[in-house]
């Protein structure tokens, strides 16, 4: 049995759900773009001769985390 959104309260809840979902999608998209930008900047610093440890220290993450970001940045896109 299918339940329809009939009452004004149900309609408002549905509209709020749609708005929240839309915001979540926008935030996710922005996060992906910022992660890509972060990888480009890290790769640039590595190219300039900074060590992964130095970058990690300034960035507040481990050297291993920076290495993973570099690896993802250099791998071909799927």
BATI-151025 format. One record per residue: residue in one letter; x, y, z of N, C-alpha, C, CB in turn. Coordinates in steps of 0.2 Angstrom, whole numbers. Glycine has a CB too. Example, Ala and Ser with C-alpha at 12.3 -4.5 7.8 and 13.67 -1.06 7.14 Angstrom:
<rs>
[A, [66, -28, 39], [62, -22, 39], [66, -16, 39], [57, -22, 45]]
[S, [64, -11, 35], [68, -5, 36], [64, 0, 39], [70, -3, 29]]
</rs>
This chain:
<rs>
[X, [4, -6, 0], [0, 0, 0], [4, 6, 0], [-5, 0, 6]]
[X, [3, 11, -4], [7, 17, -5], [3, 23, -1], [7, 19, -12]]
[X, [7, 26, 3], [5, 32, 7], [7, 38, 4], [7, 32, 15]]
[X, [2, 43, 3], [3, 49, -1], [4, 54, 4], [-2, 50, -6]]
[X, [8, 59, 3], [9, 65, 7], [3, 70, 6], [15, 69, 5]]
[X, [-2, 69, 10], [-9, 73, 9], [-9, 79, 13], [-14, 68, 10]]
[X, [-8, 79, 19], [-9, 84, 24], [-4, 90, 23], [-9, 82, 31]]
[X, [-6, 96, 25], [-1, 101, 24], [5, 100, 28], [-4, 108, 27]]
[X, [5, 97, 34], [11, 95, 38], [15, 90, 34], [8, 92, 45]]
[X, [12, 85, 31], [16, 80, 27], [19, 84, 21], [11, 74, 25]]
[X, [16, 88, 18], [19, 92, 12], [25, 96, 15], [13, 96, 9]]
[X, [24, 99, 20], [30, 103, 23], [36, 99, 25], [27, 107, 29]]
[X, [34, 93, 28], [40, 89, 29], [43, 86, 23], [37, 83, 33]]
[X, [39, 85, 18], [42, 83, 11], [46, 88, 8], [37, 80, 7]]
[X, [44, 94, 8], [48, 100, 6], [54, 101, 9], [43, 106, 5]]
[X, [54, 101, 16], [60, 101, 20], [65, 96, 19], [58, 101, 28]]
[X, [63, 90, 18], [67, 84, 16], [70, 86, 9], [63, 78, 16]]
[X, [67, 88, 5], [70, 90, -2], [75, 95, -1], [64, 92, -7]]
[X, [73, 100, 3], [78, 106, 4], [85, 103, 7], [75, 111, 8]]
[X, [84, 99, 12], [90, 97, 16], [94, 92, 11], [88, 93, 22]]
[X, [91, 88, 7], [94, 84, 2], [98, 88, -3], [89, 79, -1]]
[X, [95, 93, -5], [98, 98, -10], [104, 101, -7], [93, 103, -12]]
[X, [104, 103, -1], [110, 106, 2], [115, 101, 4], [107, 109, 9]]
[X, [113, 95, 5], [118, 90, 6], [122, 88, 0], [115, 83, 9]]
[X, [118, 88, -6], [122, 87, -12], [126, 92, -14], [116, 86, -18]]
[X, [124, 99, -13], [129, 104, -14], [135, 104, -10], [125, 111, -13]]
[X, [134, 102, -3], [140, 102, 1], [145, 96, -1], [138, 101, 9]]
[X, [142, 91, -3], [146, 85, -5], [150, 87, -11], [142, 79, -7]]
[X, [147, 91, -16], [150, 93, -22], [156, 98, -20], [145, 96, -27]]
[X, [154, 102, -16], [160, 107, -14], [165, 104, -10], [157, 112, -9]]
[X, [164, 99, -6], [169, 95, -3], [174, 91, -8], [166, 90, 2]]
[X, [171, 88, -13], [175, 85, -18], [179, 90, -22], [170, 81, -23]]
[X, [176, 96, -24], [180, 101, -27], [186, 103, -23], [176, 106, -29]]
[X, [185, 104, -16], [190, 107, -12], [195, 101, -11], [187, 109, -5]]
[X, [193, 95, -10], [198, 90, -10], [203, 89, -16], [195, 83, -9]]
[X, [200, 90, -22], [204, 90, -28], [209, 96, -28], [200, 91, -34]]
[X, [206, 102, -26], [211, 108, -25], [216, 107, -20], [207, 114, -23]]
[X, [215, 104, -15], [220, 102, -9], [225, 98, -12], [216, 99, -3]]
[X, [223, 93, -16], [228, 88, -19], [233, 92, -24], [225, 82, -23]]
[X, [230, 96, -28], [234, 100, -33], [239, 104, -29], [229, 105, -37]]
[X, [237, 108, -24], [241, 112, -20], [247, 108, -17], [238, 116, -14]]
[X, [245, 102, -14], [250, 97, -11], [255, 95, -16], [247, 91, -7]]
[X, [253, 93, -22], [257, 91, -27], [262, 97, -29], [253, 88, -33]]
[X, [259, 103, -29], [264, 108, -31], [269, 109, -26], [259, 115, -32]]
[X, [267, 109, -19], [272, 109, -14], [278, 104, -15], [269, 109, -7]]
[X, [275, 98, -16], [280, 92, -17], [285, 94, -23], [276, 85, -18]]
[X, [282, 96, -28], [286, 98, -34], [291, 103, -32], [282, 100, -40]]
[X, [289, 108, -28], [294, 113, -26], [299, 111, -21], [290, 119, -23]]
[X, [299, 104, -19], [304, 101, -15], [302, 100, -7], [310, 105, -15]]
[X, [296, 102, -5], [295, 101, 2], [293, 94, 3], [288, 105, 3]]
[X, [295, 91, 9], [294, 84, 10], [287, 83, 13], [299, 82, 16]]
[X, [285, 77, 12], [278, 75, 14], [278, 76, 22], [277, 68, 13]]
[X, [283, 75, 26], [283, 77, 33], [282, 84, 34], [289, 74, 36]]
[X, [285, 88, 30], [285, 95, 31], [278, 98, 30], [290, 99, 27]]
[X, [275, 95, 24], [268, 97, 22], [263, 95, 28], [266, 94, 15]]
[X, [264, 89, 30], [260, 86, 35], [260, 90, 41], [261, 79, 36]]
[X, [266, 92, 43], [267, 95, 49], [263, 102, 49], [274, 97, 51]]
[X, [264, 106, 43], [260, 112, 43], [253, 111, 42], [263, 116, 37]]
[X, [251, 106, 39], [244, 104, 37], [240, 101, 43], [243, 100, 31]]
[X, [244, 99, 48], [241, 96, 54], [239, 89, 53], [235, 100, 56]]
[X, [242, 85, 48], [241, 78, 47], [247, 74, 47], [236, 77, 40]]
[X, [247, 68, 46], [253, 64, 46], [256, 64, 39], [251, 56, 48]]
[X, [262, 62, 39], [266, 61, 33], [262, 56, 28], [273, 59, 34]]
[X, [260, 50, 31], [256, 45, 28], [250, 48, 25], [255, 39, 32]]
[X, [246, 52, 28], [240, 55, 25], [242, 59, 19], [237, 59, 30]]
[X, [247, 63, 19], [249, 67, 14], [251, 63, 8], [255, 72, 16]]
[X, [255, 57, 10], [257, 52, 4], [251, 49, 1], [261, 47, 7]]
[X, [245, 48, 5], [239, 45, 1], [236, 51, -3], [234, 43, 7]]
[X, [236, 57, -1], [233, 62, -5], [237, 63, -12], [233, 69, -1]]
[X, [244, 63, -11], [248, 63, -17], [247, 57, -22], [256, 63, -15]]
[X, [246, 51, -19], [245, 45, -23], [238, 46, -27], [245, 39, -18]]
[X, [233, 48, -23], [227, 49, -26], [227, 54, -32], [221, 51, -21]]
[X, [231, 60, -30], [231, 65, -35], [235, 63, -42], [235, 71, -32]]
[X, [239, 58, -41], [243, 56, -47], [240, 50, -50], [250, 54, -45]]
[X, [235, 47, -47], [232, 41, -51], [227, 43, -56], [229, 36, -46]]
[X, [227, 39, -62], [222, 41, -67], [215, 41, -65], [223, 37, -73]]
[X, [211, 46, -68], [204, 46, -66], [201, 40, -69], [201, 53, -69]]
[X, [196, 38, -65], [192, 32, -67], [186, 34, -72], [189, 28, -61]]
</rs>
